[in-house]
């Protein structure tokens, strides 16, 4: 676990904002909750015996991955579009998104009878593009990164008069996302810590406002991917700071700069922002799938990654918000392999053998005795590093965990093989 920042270290900006009061109130969130009745689902709260054992207190999973459109985004999008005037609705709405916000806006607009145009990056996962179209939006593929797609959507808004629906930095969006916090307090009134993934900050800001207004003793912890963590430097600077070179599998929280509105609320209301690594994210996603039987996208698994990284630092009962489950099947396949490797259940090895009949069979016999499952074998004979009678063998093995990996290495070395990874 890397950066952690508490309110005490954030300068005087938070106290100044505290005197002004938040721009969104708990009454706004209650009104949004009433508006969303029959639109969004009150998603399930599932207990996790495994995580509870690690933390030493009850851990519950708030399953927004089972929400309509597969994420919490329908909540804020619906509240935002429902608040438009008749004239604004007639002009239509436009959004830019690689996935979850796109689908939330598309469905919300359809339910409200509003025309929607959604810009998505070229190369966006086909299932997300198809789902956005099926929810009723006109999809336009433009730009290779989200910033380019966002610029295209904003230009469309200027040219046509369509209302731009921001993914997180708007009061109505935050109020809609805050309804998750009301449900958490209703479903788990004894909660002591709420853990939420953070991108631009709309979800964590809304949840923190709802929770702190009704239960100020509850800690709210935000979690960012280490490769796309804009909040730690922003909180240190006391203002939104843009970070460059974002790199994470968690595209749902891959945001380079906090919103102006969300930053102020996170600075004041969120107790701590932590970061997690890619290995921790993939291990968390794998755990959700295997132990909880829940398909969760990397961004949605970020709170679980934080719990796995430092379980003893959370006071229970804990609620971890699984914010979404929209993961492309091809990406899911790669992430699962990555997660299994991080958990010591895949092992890649390189060994040099004498190039003679039976040498490979002998090697595979050693692996068989050690109970390793061989997934792939590669031969390299023409590398100039190799001797005249040498061949290099690359092995991909399925293993039972870190201890089994150590046993395999020891068995190979005992059999006389020089092992490289």
C-alpha positions as CSV (number, residue, x, y, z in Angstrom):
1,X,0.0,0.0,0.0
2,X,1.5,3.3,-1.0
3,X,0.2,6.8,-0.4
4,X,-2.1,7.5,2.5
5,X,-3.4,11.0,3.4
6,X,-5.5,12.0,6.4
7,X,-7.5,15.2,6.8
8,X,-5.0,16.6,9.4
9,X,-2.3,16.9,6.8
10,X,-4.3,18.8,4.2
11,X,-3.8,22.4,5.1
12,X,-6.4,25.1,5.7
13,X,-8.5,24.6,2.6
14,X,-10.6,21.9,4.2
15,X,-11.5,24.0,7.2
16,X,-12.4,26.9,5.0
17,X,-14.8,24.7,3.0
18,X,-16.2,23.3,6.2
19,X,-17.3,26.8,7.2
20,X,-19.0,27.2,3.8
21,X,-20.7,23.8,3.9
22,X,-20.9,21.3,1.1
23,X,-22.6,22.2,-2.2
24,X,-24.6,19.0,-2.0
25,X,-26.6,18.2,1.1
26,X,-27.9,14.9,2.5
27,X,-31.4,16.2,1.7
28,X,-30.4,16.4,-1.9
29,X,-29.2,12.7,-1.7
30,X,-32.5,11.7,0.0
31,X,-34.4,13.5,-2.8
32,X,-32.3,11.6,-5.4
33,X,-33.0,8.3,-3.6
34,X,-36.7,9.0,-3.9
35,X,-36.3,9.9,-7.6
36,X,-34.4,6.7,-8.3
37,X,-37.2,4.5,-6.8
38,X,-38.1,2.0,-9.5
39,X,-35.1,3.1,-11.7
40,X,-32.0,1.9,-9.9
41,X,-31.7,-1.2,-7.8
42,X,-31.0,-1.3,-4.1
43,X,-28.1,-3.6,-4.7
44,X,-27.3,-6.6,-2.5
45,X,-24.9,-6.5,0.4
46,X,-23.0,-9.8,0.6
47,X,-20.8,-11.0,3.4
48,X,-17.3,-12.3,2.8
49,X,-16.1,-15.0,5.2
50,X,-12.6,-14.9,3.6
51,X,-12.1,-11.2,3.9
52,X,-13.7,-11.1,7.4
53,X,-11.1,-13.6,8.5
54,X,-8.3,-11.5,7.2
55,X,-9.6,-8.2,8.7
56,X,-10.7,-9.8,11.9
57,X,-14.1,-8.3,11.7
58,X,-17.2,-8.6,9.4
59,X,-16.6,-7.5,5.8
60,X,-19.6,-6.9,3.5
61,X,-19.5,-6.3,-0.3
62,X,-21.9,-3.7,-1.7
63,X,-22.7,-5.2,-5.1
64,X,-23.0,-2.2,-7.5
65,X,-21.6,-4.6,-10.1
66,X,-25.2,-6.0,-10.1
67,X,-26.7,-2.6,-10.7
68,X,-28.6,-1.8,-13.9
69,X,-26.0,-1.3,-16.7
70,X,-23.5,-3.1,-14.5
71,X,-22.3,-0.1,-12.4
72,X,-23.4,2.7,-10.1
73,X,-23.4,5.2,-13.0
74,X,-27.1,4.9,-13.7
75,X,-27.8,6.6,-10.4
76,X,-26.1,9.9,-11.1
77,X,-26.8,10.0,-14.8
78,X,-30.6,9.6,-14.2
79,X,-30.7,12.3,-11.5
80,X,-28.7,14.7,-13.7
81,X,-30.8,14.2,-16.8
82,X,-34.1,14.2,-14.9
83,X,-33.2,17.7,-13.6
84,X,-32.9,19.2,-17.0
85,X,-35.5,21.7,-18.2
86,X,-37.9,20.9,-21.1
87,X,-35.8,23.0,-23.4
88,X,-32.6,21.3,-22.4
89,X,-34.2,17.9,-22.8
90,X,-35.3,18.8,-26.3
91,X,-31.7,19.6,-27.3
92,X,-30.6,16.1,-26.1
93,X,-27.6,15.1,-24.1
94,X,-24.0,14.1,-24.9
95,X,-21.4,12.3,-22.9
96,X,-17.9,10.9,-23.4
97,X,-16.9,7.5,-21.8
98,X,-15.0,4.3,-22.4
99,X,-17.8,2.3,-20.8
100,X,-19.7,2.6,-17.5
101,X,-20.8,6.3,-17.8
102,X,-21.7,5.7,-21.4
103,X,-24.1,3.0,-20.5
104,X,-25.5,4.9,-17.6
105,X,-26.2,8.0,-19.7
106,X,-27.7,5.9,-22.5
107,X,-30.2,4.1,-20.3
108,X,-31.1,7.1,-18.2
109,X,-31.8,9.2,-21.3
110,X,-33.9,6.4,-22.8
111,X,-36.0,6.1,-19.7
112,X,-36.6,9.8,-19.7
113,X,-37.3,10.1,-23.4
114,X,-34.2,12.2,-24.1
115,X,-32.0,11.8,-27.2
116,X,-28.4,10.9,-26.3
117,X,-25.1,10.9,-28.2
118,X,-22.2,9.1,-26.6
119,X,-18.6,9.5,-27.8
120,X,-16.4,6.5,-27.1
121,X,-12.7,6.0,-27.9
122,X,-11.7,4.2,-31.0
123,X,-10.8,0.7,-29.8
124,X,-13.3,0.7,-26.9
125,X,-14.3,-2.9,-26.0
126,X,-17.0,-4.1,-28.4
127,X,-19.3,-5.4,-25.7
128,X,-19.4,-1.9,-24.1
129,X,-20.0,-0.2,-27.4
130,X,-22.8,-2.7,-28.2
131,X,-24.4,-2.3,-24.8
132,X,-24.4,1.5,-25.1
133,X,-26.1,1.3,-28.4
134,X,-28.7,-1.2,-27.1
135,X,-29.5,1.2,-24.3
136,X,-30.5,3.7,-26.9
137,X,-27.6,6.1,-27.5
138,X,-26.1,7.1,-30.8
139,X,-22.5,6.0,-30.4
140,X,-19.6,7.9,-32.1
141,X,-16.1,6.4,-32.0
142,X,-13.6,9.3,-31.9
143,X,-10.2,9.8,-30.4
144,X,-7.7,7.2,-29.2
145,X,-7.5,8.4,-25.6
146,X,-10.3,9.6,-23.3
147,X,-9.1,13.2,-23.4
148,X,-9.6,13.3,-27.2
149,X,-13.0,11.7,-26.9
150,X,-14.0,14.2,-24.2
151,X,-12.9,17.1,-26.4
152,X,-15.1,15.7,-29.3
153,X,-18.1,15.4,-27.0
154,X,-17.7,19.0,-25.7
155,X,-17.3,20.3,-29.3
156,X,-20.6,18.4,-30.2
157,X,-22.3,20.1,-27.2
158,X,-21.1,23.6,-28.4
159,X,-22.2,22.9,-32.0
160,X,-25.6,21.4,-31.3
161,X,-26.7,22.8,-27.9
162,X,-26.9,19.3,-26.4
163,X,-26.2,19.2,-22.7
164,X,-22.9,17.7,-21.7
165,X,-23.3,15.1,-18.9
166,X,-20.1,15.1,-16.9
167,X,-19.1,11.7,-15.5
168,X,-18.5,13.0,-12.0
169,X,-18.0,16.7,-11.5
170,X,-21.6,17.9,-11.1
171,X,-23.8,18.3,-8.1
172,X,-26.7,16.2,-9.4
173,X,-24.2,13.4,-10.4
174,X,-22.8,13.4,-6.9
175,X,-26.2,13.4,-5.3
176,X,-27.2,10.4,-7.3
177,X,-24.1,8.5,-6.5
178,X,-24.6,9.4,-2.8
179,X,-27.7,7.2,-2.7
180,X,-25.2,4.2,-2.4
181,X,-24.2,5.7,1.0
182,X,-27.8,5.8,2.2
183,X,-28.3,2.1,1.2
184,X,-25.1,1.1,3.0
185,X,-26.3,2.7,6.3
186,X,-29.7,1.0,5.9
187,X,-28.3,-2.4,5.1
188,X,-25.3,-2.3,7.5
189,X,-26.2,0.2,10.3
190,X,-23.2,-1.1,12.4
191,X,-20.6,-0.2,9.7
192,X,-17.4,1.4,10.9
193,X,-15.5,1.7,7.7
194,X,-16.6,2.2,4.1
195,X,-14.0,1.6,1.3
196,X,-14.6,3.0,-2.2
197,X,-12.7,3.1,-5.4
198,X,-11.8,6.6,-6.6
199,X,-11.4,8.0,-10.1
200,X,-12.7,11.5,-10.5
201,X,-14.3,11.3,-7.1
202,X,-18.1,11.4,-7.8
203,X,-18.9,8.2,-6.1
204,X,-16.7,8.6,-3.0
205,X,-17.8,12.2,-2.6
206,X,-21.5,11.3,-2.6
207,X,-21.1,8.3,-0.3
208,X,-18.9,10.3,2.1
209,X,-21.5,13.1,2.3
210,X,-24.3,10.7,3.0
211,X,-22.4,8.7,5.5
212,X,-20.8,11.6,7.4
213,X,-24.0,13.5,7.6
214,X,-25.7,10.6,9.4
215,X,-22.8,8.7,11.0
216,X,-19.8,11.1,11.4
217,X,-18.0,8.3,13.3
218,X,-17.7,6.1,10.2
219,X,-14.4,6.2,8.3
220,X,-14.5,6.6,4.5
221,X,-11.4,5.3,2.7
222,X,-10.8,6.0,-1.0
223,X,-8.7,3.7,-3.1
224,X,-6.9,4.6,-6.3
225,X,-4.7,2.6,-8.7
226,X,-1.1,3.5,-8.1
227,X,-0.6,4.1,-11.9
228,X,-3.5,6.6,-12.0
229,X,-3.5,8.2,-8.6
230,X,-4.4,11.9,-9.0
231,X,-5.7,12.4,-5.5
232,X,-2.6,12.0,-3.3
233,X,-0.6,14.8,-5.0
234,X,-3.8,16.9,-5.3
235,X,-4.5,16.6,-1.6
236,X,-0.9,17.3,-0.8
237,X,-1.1,20.5,-2.9
238,X,-4.5,21.6,-1.6
239,X,-5.9,21.8,-5.2
240,X,-6.6,19.6,-8.1
241,X,-3.4,18.5,-9.8
242,X,-3.2,16.7,-13.2
243,X,-0.9,13.6,-13.4
244,X,0.5,12.4,-16.6
245,X,1.3,8.9,-18.0
246,X,-1.6,7.1,-16.5
247,X,-1.2,3.3,-16.6
248,X,-3.6,0.9,-15.0
249,X,-5.9,-2.0,-16.0
250,X,-8.6,-0.2,-13.9
251,X,-10.0,2.0,-16.6
252,X,-13.1,2.9,-14.5
253,X,-10.9,4.9,-12.1
254,X,-8.3,6.0,-14.7
255,X,-8.7,9.7,-14.3
256,X,-5.8,12.2,-14.6
257,X,-7.2,15.1,-12.6
258,X,-9.9,15.4,-9.8
259,X,-13.0,17.5,-10.5
260,X,-13.2,20.9,-9.0
261,X,-16.4,20.0,-7.1
262,X,-15.5,16.5,-6.1
263,X,-12.0,17.5,-5.0
264,X,-13.4,19.9,-2.3
265,X,-15.7,17.2,-1.0
266,X,-13.1,14.5,-1.0
267,X,-10.6,16.8,0.8
268,X,-13.1,17.6,3.5
269,X,-15.1,14.4,3.9
270,X,-12.9,11.4,3.0
271,X,-10.7,10.3,5.8
272,X,-7.9,8.7,3.7
273,X,-6.9,7.9,0.1
274,X,-4.8,4.8,-0.5
275,X,-3.2,3.3,-3.6
276,X,-3.0,-0.3,-4.8
277,X,-0.8,-2.0,-7.3
278,X,-1.8,-3.8,-10.5
279,X,-0.9,-7.2,-8.8
280,X,-3.2,-6.3,-5.9
281,X,-6.0,-5.4,-8.3
282,X,-5.8,-8.6,-10.3
283,X,-5.6,-10.7,-7.1
284,X,-8.7,-8.9,-5.8
285,X,-10.6,-9.5,-9.0
286,X,-9.7,-13.2,-8.9
287,X,-10.8,-13.4,-5.3
288,X,-14.1,-11.8,-6.0
289,X,-14.7,-14.4,-8.8
290,X,-13.5,-17.5,-6.9
291,X,-14.6,-16.7,-3.3
292,X,-17.7,-14.5,-3.8
293,X,-18.8,-15.8,-7.2
294,X,-19.0,-12.2,-8.4
295,X,-17.7,-10.8,-11.8
296,X,-16.1,-7.4,-10.9
297,X,-14.1,-5.1,-13.1
298,X,-10.7,-4.0,-11.9
299,X,-11.9,-0.6,-10.7
300,X,-14.7,-2.3,-8.8
301,X,-12.2,-4.6,-7.2
302,X,-10.0,-1.8,-5.9
303,X,-11.6,-1.7,-2.4
304,X,-11.0,-5.4,-2.0
305,X,-7.4,-4.9,-3.2
306,X,-6.9,-2.4,-0.4
307,X,-8.3,-4.9,2.1
308,X,-6.0,-7.6,0.9
309,X,-3.0,-5.3,1.0
310,X,-3.3,-4.2,4.6
311,X,-6.3,-6.0,6.3
312,X,-5.4,-5.2,9.9
313,X,-5.6,-1.4,9.3
314,X,-9.4,-1.4,8.8
315,X,-11.8,-1.2,11.7
316,X,-14.8,-3.4,11.2
317,X,-17.5,-4.0,10.2
318,X,-16.3,-2.9,6.8
319,X,-18.3,-2.3,3.7
320,X,-16.3,-2.5,0.4
321,X,-18.2,-1.0,-2.6
322,X,-17.9,-3.1,-5.7
323,X,-18.6,-0.2,-8.1
324,X,-18.9,-2.1,-11.4
325,X,-18.8,-5.4,-13.2
326,X,-18.4,-4.3,-16.9
327,X,-15.2,-6.1,-17.9
328,X,-14.4,-7.1,-21.4
329,X,-14.1,-10.9,-21.6
330,X,-10.7,-10.7,-23.3
331,X,-9.4,-8.3,-20.7
332,X,-10.9,-10.6,-18.0
333,X,-9.0,-13.5,-19.4
334,X,-5.7,-11.6,-19.2
335,X,-6.4,-10.3,-15.7
336,X,-7.2,-13.7,-14.4
337,X,-3.9,-15.0,-15.7
338,X,-2.1,-12.0,-14.1
339,X,-4.0,-12.6,-10.9
340,X,-3.1,-16.3,-10.8
341,X,0.5,-15.5,-11.5
342,X,0.5,-12.9,-8.7
343,X,-0.9,-15.5,-6.4
344,X,1.8,-18.0,-7.2
345,X,-0.5,-20.3,-9.3
346,X,1.3,-19.8,-12.6
347,X,5.1,-20.2,-12.9
348,X,7.2,-19.4,-15.9
349,X,10.7,-21.0,-16.1
350,X,13.6,-21.3,-18.5
351,X,16.0,-24.2,-18.4
352,X,18.9,-25.3,-20.7
353,X,19.1,-29.0,-21.7
354,X,21.5,-31.1,-23.7
355,X,19.9,-31.5,-27.1
356,X,19.5,-35.2,-27.2
357,X,16.6,-37.7,-27.5
358,X,14.7,-38.1,-24.2
359,X,16.0,-34.9,-22.5
360,X,12.6,-33.2,-22.6
361,X,10.8,-36.4,-21.4
362,X,13.1,-36.6,-18.4
363,X,12.4,-33.0,-17.5
364,X,8.7,-33.5,-17.8
365,X,9.0,-36.6,-15.6
366,X,10.5,-34.4,-12.8
367,X,7.6,-32.0,-13.1
368,X,5.1,-34.8,-13.1
369,X,6.5,-36.2,-9.8
370,X,6.3,-32.6,-8.4
371,X,2.6,-32.5,-9.4
372,X,2.9,-29.5,-11.8
373,X,0.5,-29.1,-14.7
374,X,2.4,-28.1,-17.9
375,X,0.4,-25.5,-19.8
376,X,2.9,-24.7,-22.6
377,X,6.4,-25.8,-23.7
378,X,8.7,-23.7,-26.0
379,X,12.0,-24.8,-27.6
380,X,14.7,-22.4,-28.6
381,X,17.6,-23.9,-30.6
382,X,19.0,-21.0,-32.7
383,X,19.9,-18.4,-30.1
384,X,23.6,-17.4,-30.3
385,X,23.8,-17.6,-26.5
386,X,23.3,-21.4,-26.6
387,X,26.1,-23.9,-27.0
388,X,26.3,-26.2,-30.0
389,X,24.5,-29.0,-28.2
390,X,22.2,-26.9,-26.0
391,X,18.5,-26.2,-26.2
392,X,16.6,-23.7,-24.1
393,X,13.2,-24.8,-22.8
394,X,10.6,-22.3,-21.8
395,X,7.9,-23.7,-19.5
396,X,4.5,-22.3,-18.4
397,X,3.2,-24.2,-15.4
398,X,0.0,-24.2,-13.4
399,X,0.8,-24.5,-9.7
400,X,-0.9,-24.6,-6.3
401,X,0.5,-21.5,-4.7
402,X,3.8,-19.9,-3.6
403,X,4.9,-22.9,-1.5
404,X,4.4,-25.3,-4.5
405,X,6.4,-23.0,-6.7
406,X,9.3,-23.2,-4.2
407,X,9.0,-27.0,-4.2
408,X,9.1,-27.1,-8.0
409,X,12.3,-25.0,-8.1
410,X,13.9,-27.1,-5.5
411,X,13.0,-30.4,-7.3
412,X,14.4,-29.1,-10.6
413,X,17.7,-27.9,-9.0
414,X,18.0,-31.2,-7.1
415,X,17.7,-33.0,-10.5
416,X,20.6,-30.9,-11.8
417,X,18.8,-28.2,-13.8
418,X,19.8,-24.5,-13.7
419,X,16.5,-22.6,-13.4
420,X,15.9,-19.0,-14.6
421,X,12.7,-17.0,-14.5
